[in-house]
Amino acid sequence: MWKDTSQYLGELLIWEIEDYLSAQTAKPDNARVAFIRLADHWAAETIAAELESGGSFYAAAKRAHALGMTLPGEMFGVVSRAERPEIFEAVPGTTFPPMAEGDGYVIMRLVAFES
């Protein structure tokens, strides 16, 4: 079976743009995000550099886990506008730079807005 990848990716982009525009007018209070929880500054910088060079978020998460760089915790979650207001100015698919959190660092990727 042959799949037109360019059409599929175009549709994904359209959905992300529609989601972003909807969030700007509807002002959702929650966003679904993916996390990579990292143990230290070195791990956070290493994974961030991989992502900046075009690496896949999920492949980077898997690699970080395999190398023992991650902290325990869920990979997916929901954050509120009150917790992370900067997320609500972004487009789904945006990956944010490492932020200090608890004993380590977290890199987040905006997956979708929720009502």
Helices and strands as residue ranges (DSSP letters): H 5-26, E 30-38, H 41-52, H 57-66, E 76-80, G 85-89, E 99-101, E 104-114
